[in-house]
């Protein structure tokens, strides 16, 4: 939102300018809150996707953000490669074995 005020000398100019700044601040706060909520919901979905239930502390107790997630392949000399699914949270790293589409073993 962008306003251009033509009459800087108008008696309501400062009040309108202050109101615009307050609205910007509220909008930024709402957007930040929504981003945090979405990040927490993603952690909840992740924890629910672990096969046969979660066997550890609630991921939300220590984490607020998933930093990265994806497939990892370990290549070893003379052996088959090993595949894992890695989730890097802001305070933990989970290494899982993928057992089916969107289901993982911790």
N, C-alpha and C positions, 0 to 999 in steps of 0.2 A: 504494500500500500504506500502510495507516495502522494503527498499533498503539496501544492504550491500555493502559498498565500500571497496574494497581490498587495494586500494592504497591511504592512507591518505595523502601521500606526493605529490599526483598528483596536478598540478597547478590549475585545475578546481574543486577540491574537495569542497572548501568552497562555490563556486558559485552554484554547484549542490546541496549541502546540504541546502543552503538558498532557492533555487528554490523548493525543495521538501517541506520544511516547509511552503513556501508561498502557494503551491498547497493544502496542508492539511488545511491551514487556509481558503482558498477560498471554499473548499469542505464543511467545517464545517459551514461556513456562508450561503452557498446555502441550506444546509440541515435545518438549523435553520429557514431560511426564508420560506422554503416549509412547515415546521411544523406549523409556525404561520399562513400561508395562509390556510392550511387545517383546523386549529382550527376555523378560522373566517368563512370559508365555512360551517362548521358544525353548527355554530350559525345561519347563514343565513337560512340553511335548517330547523333548529328547529323553527325559527320564522315563516317561511312559512307554517309549519305544524299546526300552531294554527288555529283552526276552525273559519271560517267567518272573517278572517282578524285580524290583530294585533291592539289592542286598546291602546297601550302604546308607550313610547319612543322607538326608535330603540335600540334593544339589543346591537348592535355594538357600540353605543355611550358610553357605560360604561363597556363593557365586551370584553375580548379577548380570553376567554378559558372556556370550559365546564369542570368543575371538576368532576361531577358525575351526572348521571340521572338514574331514575328507578322508579318502582312501590313502593308505600307506602300504607300500610294498617293500619288503626286506629281501634283498638278494644275498644269498650266501654261496660261497664257492662250493661246487659239487653237490649242492642240495637244491631242492625246489624252492621257489620263492614263497614267502609267507605273506599273506595279506591281512591287514587289520584296518579298522576304521578308527580314526583318532579325532577326539574332540578336545580342543584347548579352550578351557574356561578361564575366567580372570584369576582364579585361585587354584585350579585343579586341571589335571590332564587325564582324560579317560582313553584307554586303549581297549577296543572292543573287537570281537570277531563277528563279522556279518554272517547271520544264519539265514536270512531271507530278506526280501525287499523291505526296507525300513525297520527291520528287527535286528537287535544286536545282543551279543553276550558280553558281559563285562569281564 
